Structure formats: structure tokens, C-alpha cells
Amino acid sequence: MTALRQRMIEDMKLRGLAPSTQQAYVRVVRDLATYYNKPPDQLSDEELRRYFVYLTEERQLARSTCTVVLCGIKFLYEYTLKQEWPLLELVRPRRAKTLPVILSTAEVGQILSRVRSEHGRVCLNTIYACGLRISEGVGLRVQDIDSARMQVLIRSSKGNKDRYVPLPEIILVQLRQFWLTHRHPVYVFPNRTRGGVNPEAASSMSREQVWRVFKATLAESGVLKGATVHTLRHSWATHLLEAGVPLRLIQQWMGHSSPKTTMLYTHVTRQAEAIALDKLSELIASLS
């Protein structure tokens, strides 16, 4: 490991970046160094500009991927190298104004009911029922399941924040039954091996394992929407909003810092559209 990479890793730890973010940023900087075959602290502004032209025009990376690349390189220059980079605003990808894919409750049931492995089924059920990110779901710890208060403590989530989310009783029952199959002292979902759940695993199951399970089940379910595991979280928030749960409470459960982020779901609720249509119809009728 080079001295520059080691220093960057130390800086990321000091800033409290999540382990997955640290890995992504290190990979971004490594790819940059590999492209030019020289250390990134020896690159000129023009070389950096050409690199982003290459990513956007030749590789045609998605906006989200370009943003990760930008953030990783920005961290290196601003925090580790203490250098200003005037190209930051020039290469920043324009934010796409898109709405998330939302599954109906019937579609969620259609997908989750077809998950064959108990490991995958209970994990995906928990992710949907508690509105979790995939990393939060696979990393659940036994000590964070509060059955007395029917809550789950989500530790050090996005933004390095803790939060509580409600735990439906049916999910608590599933978690207990599944835990009895392995009795791991730390993880609710220990890492899997070819032989099944490893009761002595040093880590939780990987996100990739859950992705593969969901992708295979989605293909078999007949649901044609371009859903991902994260779609379950979007759908959960939308379903709660449609059921009349206050937006402020949903914001708290999702761990959003700003209500503007949670307000996105007001644009995808069928009830909101129906109410708006009724009001519009009343207005038109009053003009007739």
C-alpha cells in the first residue's frame, strides 16, 4: 500500500466515512492512478479534466457512478492533498429529476413470497417491513432487536447516525425462528457458505448475496418493473404515506435529515393523485 493511499484511508476514518464509502473512494483513486500509470498527486488539472471526459463520453457511466468518482477524487485533493481543484463544479453531473420505482403491496407480496431460501426470505422481509437500506438489513445485530419496545436500533447508518425503526410482530417472530437455526451470538444474518448458514461466521451475509436472491426472485415473479432491493425501502415509505402515517414520522424512521428528501414520496402515492383528481373534478364542475 502506498503512503498516499494509507494517508487517505486514515483521513477517511478520521472524517467518519462508512467502510463501504471508504472502499469506494479507494477504488476510485486506484482506477485514476491506473489510467495514467502514475500517482494521482502528480496529475495536472488538464489530465483530470480529460479523465472525466473519458468516463462520460467513452465509458458513458451513469450519473450516480460519476458522482462517486467525483466525490472520491474530491476527497483526495481537498482533504488529503490539501489542494484546491477548480474543475469540481465543471465536471459535476447534473442531477436527474427522476422518481423511484414503486411496487404495490400486491407486487411486494408476489416477489417476497417466492424467495426460496429462508435466509434470503427473512432478510428481505425485514428490509421491507422496517424500511431498511440493504447494508442495514444484512448487518443487523442480535443486541439491536428490542422486543420489549418492538423496535430495531439501526447503528451508524448513512450520515453516521443511529435511529430506531418500528418492528412488526410478525417480523419479530420470523427473526426469532430464523435465529434459532444458527444461534450466532452477534449477527442476525451471519455469512453463508456452500453448506448454509455459518454459525461461527466472522461477518454478516454480504449485500451481493441479497442482491442475487432478489434479482432471481424478481425474474420468476412476473413483476416487470425495474425493481432492486432498495425499491423495497421506497415502496415501504410510499405504502406508509398512503396509509396515513405522518410524513414527519416516516422521515424519522428513514433517517432523512431533511423533510424535502421524504417529500419525494408524495409524488408517487396513488391516494394523493386520486385526491387531487377529485378536487380538480369538483373545481371543473363548479365552473359548469
C-alpha positions in Angstrom: 0.0 0.0 0.0 1.4 3.4 -1.0 1.9 6.1 1.6 -0.7 8.3 -0.2 -3.4 5.6 -0.1 -2.7 4.9 3.6 -3.0 8.6 4.5 -6.2 8.9 2.5 -7.7 5.9 4.4 -6.7 7.4 7.7 -8.3 10.7 6.7 -11.5 9.0 5.8 -11.6 7.2 9.1 -11.0 10.5 10.9 -13.9 12.0 9.0 -16.1 9.1 10.0 -16.9 7.8 6.5 -18.6 4.5 6.3 -16.5 1.5 5.5 -18.3 1.0 2.2 -17.7 4.6 1.3 -14.0 4.2 2.1 -13.7 1.2 -0.1 -15.4 3.0 -3.0 -13.2 6.1 -2.7 -10.0 4.0 -2.6 -11.2 2.1 -5.7 -11.9 5.4 -7.5 -8.4 6.8 -6.8 -6.8 3.5 -7.7 -8.6 3.5 -11.1 -7.5 7.0 -11.7 -3.8 6.1 -11.0 -4.1 3.0 -13.2 -5.5 5.0 -16.1 -2.5 7.4 -16.2 0.0 4.9 -14.7 1.3 7.5 -12.2 0.4 8.7 -8.7 -2.7 10.9 -8.6 -0.8 13.7 -6.7 1.3 14.1 -9.9 -1.7 14.7 -12.2 -2.4 18.1 -13.8 -5.8 19.8 -14.0 -5.9 19.0 -17.7 -5.3 15.3 -17.1 -8.1 15.2 -14.5 -10.4 17.0 -17.0 -9.6 14.5 -19.7 -10.2 11.6 -17.3 -13.8 12.8 -16.7 -14.3 13.3 -20.4 -13.2 9.7 -20.9 -15.7 8.5 -18.2 -18.7 10.4 -19.5 -18.1 10.1 -23.3 -16.3 6.8 -23.8 -17.4 4.7 -20.9 -20.7 6.6 -20.6 -21.0 6.0 -16.9 -24.3 6.7 -15.1 -24.7 9.9 -13.2 -24.6 8.1 -9.9 -21.3 6.4 -10.7 -19.7 9.6 -11.9 -20.8 11.2 -8.7 -19.0 8.6 -6.6 -15.9 9.1 -8.8 -16.1 12.8 -8.3 -16.6 12.6 -4.5 -13.7 10.1 -4.2 -11.2 12.3 -6.2 -12.5 15.4 -4.4 -11.8 13.9 -1.0 -8.3 13.0 -2.1 -7.5 16.5 -3.3 -9.3 18.6 -0.7 -8.7 16.6 2.5 -5.6 14.5 1.9 -3.6 16.6 -0.5 -5.0 20.0 0.7 -5.2 21.2 -2.8 -7.9 23.3 -4.5 -9.5 21.9 -7.6 -11.3 24.5 -9.7 -12.7 21.7 -12.1 -15.1 20.4 -9.4 -18.1 22.4 -10.5 -17.3 21.9 -14.2 -17.4 18.1 -14.0 -20.3 17.8 -11.5 -23.0 15.7 -13.2 -26.4 17.4 -13.4 -28.9 15.9 -11.0 -31.5 13.8 -12.8 -35.1 14.5 -11.8 -36.5 11.0 -11.7 -39.0 9.3 -9.4 -38.2 6.0 -7.8 -39.8 2.7 -8.9 -42.6 1.8 -6.5 -44.1 -1.6 -6.0 -47.7 -2.1 -4.9 -48.3 -4.1 -1.8 -49.5 -7.0 -4.0 -46.3 -6.8 -6.1 -44.2 -6.9 -2.9 -46.0 -10.0 -1.7 -45.7 -11.5 -5.2 -41.9 -11.2 -5.1 -41.2 -11.9 -1.4 -43.4 -15.0 -1.3 -41.3 -16.7 -3.9 -38.0 -16.4 -2.2 -36.8 -20.0 -1.7 -34.1 -19.7 0.9 -35.1 -18.9 4.5 -32.0 -16.8 4.9 -32.9 -14.6 1.9 -36.7 -14.5 2.6 -36.4 -13.4 6.2 -33.7 -10.8 5.4 -35.8 -9.3 2.5 -39.0 -9.4 4.6 -37.2 -7.4 7.3 -35.7 -4.9 4.8 -39.2 -4.2 3.5 -41.1 -4.3 6.8 -38.6 -1.9 8.5 -37.8 0.3 5.6 -34.1 -0.6 5.7 -31.2 0.0 3.3 -29.6 -3.2 2.2 -26.5 -2.7 4.3 -28.6 -2.0 7.4 -30.6 -5.2 6.8 -27.7 -7.6 6.3 -25.8 -6.0 9.2 -28.5 -6.4 11.9 -27.1 -7.4 15.2 -28.9 -9.6 17.8 -28.5 -7.0 20.5 -30.2 -4.3 18.4 -33.6 -6.2 18.3 -35.6 -4.6 21.1 -38.6 -7.0 21.5 -39.8 -5.2 24.7 -40.4 -1.9 22.8 -40.9 -3.6 19.4 -38.1 -1.5 17.8 -34.9 -2.1 15.9 -31.9 0.1 16.6 -30.1 0.9 13.3 -26.5 1.9 14.2 -24.2 4.2 12.3 -26.4 4.3 9.2 -26.0 6.8 6.3 -24.5 10.1 7.8 -23.2 8.1 10.7 -26.5 8.4 12.6 -28.3 6.0 14.8 -32.1 5.7 14.6 -35.0 3.4 15.8 -37.5 1.9 13.4 -40.7 0.0 14.4 -40.6 -3.8 14.4 -43.8 -5.5 13.3 -44.6 -8.5 15.5 -44.8 -10.9 12.5 -41.2 -10.0 11.6 -40.0 -10.5 15.2 -41.4 -14.0 15.1 -39.6 -14.7 11.8 -36.3 -13.3 13.2 -36.6 -15.4 16.3 -37.3 -18.6 14.3 -34.5 -17.9 11.9 -32.0 -17.1 14.7 -32.8 -20.5 16.3 -31.4 -22.2 13.2 -27.9 -20.8 13.8 -27.8 -19.0 17.2 -25.0 -16.7 16.1 -24.0 -14.5 19.1 -23.6 -11.3 17.1 -25.4 -11.3 13.7 -29.0 -12.0 12.9 -27.9 -12.9 9.3 -24.5 -14.5 9.5 -22.4 -15.0 6.4 -23.3 -18.0 4.3 -21.2 -20.8 3.0 -22.0 -23.5 0.5 -23.2 -25.6 3.4 -25.6 -22.9 4.5 -25.6 -20.5 7.4 -22.2 -20.4 9.2 -22.9 -20.2 13.0 -19.3 -19.2 13.6 -19.1 -16.6 10.8 -16.9 -13.5 11.5 -19.1 -11.3 9.4 -22.7 -10.9 8.3 -24.0 -12.0 5.0 -22.9 -9.8 2.1 -25.1 -7.4 0.1 -24.2 -9.3 -3.0 -25.9 -12.4 -1.7 -29.1 -10.5 -1.1 -28.9 -8.8 -4.5 -28.6 -12.2 -6.2 -31.6 -13.6 -4.3 -33.8 -10.6 -5.1 -32.8 -10.5 -8.7 -33.5 -14.2 -9.3 -36.8 -14.0 -7.4 -37.9 -10.8 -9.3 -37.3 -12.6 -12.6 -39.5 -15.5 -11.5 -42.3 -13.4 -10.0 -43.6 -11.9 -13.3 -43.3 -8.3 -12.0 -41.9 -6.3 -14.9 -40.9 -3.2 -13.0 -37.1 -2.4 -12.8 -37.0 -3.0 -9.1 -34.0 -3.5 -6.8 -33.6 -4.3 -3.2 -33.7 -0.6 -2.4 -37.1 -0.4 -4.2 -38.5 -2.2 -1.1 -37.5 0.8 1.1 -39.1 3.2 -1.4 -42.2 1.1 -1.5 -42.4 0.9 2.3 -42.3 4.6 2.7 -44.9 5.1 0.0 -47.2 2.5 1.5 -47.0 4.1 4.9 -47.8 7.5 3.4 -50.8 6.1 1.6 -51.9 4.5 4.9 -52.0 8.0 6.5 -48.8 7.8 8.5 -47.5 11.4 9.0 -44.6 12.4 6.8 -42.6 13.7 9.7 -42.7 10.2 11.3 -41.7 8.5 8.1 -38.8 10.9 7.8 -37.6 10.0 11.3 -37.8 6.3 10.6 -36.0 6.6 7.3 -33.2 8.6 8.9 -33.6 11.6 6.5 -32.0 14.8 7.7 -34.4 16.9 5.6 -38.1 16.6 5.1 -37.5 17.5 1.4 -36.0 14.1 0.9 -39.0 12.3 2.3 -41.4 14.5 0.4 -40.3 12.8 -2.8 -42.8 10.0 -1.9 -45.8 12.4 -2.0 -45.2 12.5 -5.8 -45.7 8.7 -6.2 -48.7 8.0 -3.9 -51.9 6.9 -5.7 -54.1 8.3 -2.9 -52.6 11.8 -3.4 -53.2 11.6 -7.1 -56.8 10.4 -6.5 -57.5 13.3 -4.0 -56.0 15.8 -6.4 -58.2 14.5 -9.3 -61.3 14.7 -7.1 -60.5 18.3 -6.2 -59.9 19.1 -9.8 -63.2 17.5 -10.8 -65.0 19.5 -8.2 -63.4 22.7 -9.5 -64.4 22.0 -13.1 -67.9 21.0 -12.0 -68.3 24.3 -10.2 -67.5 26.2 -13.4 -70.1 24.3 -15.4 
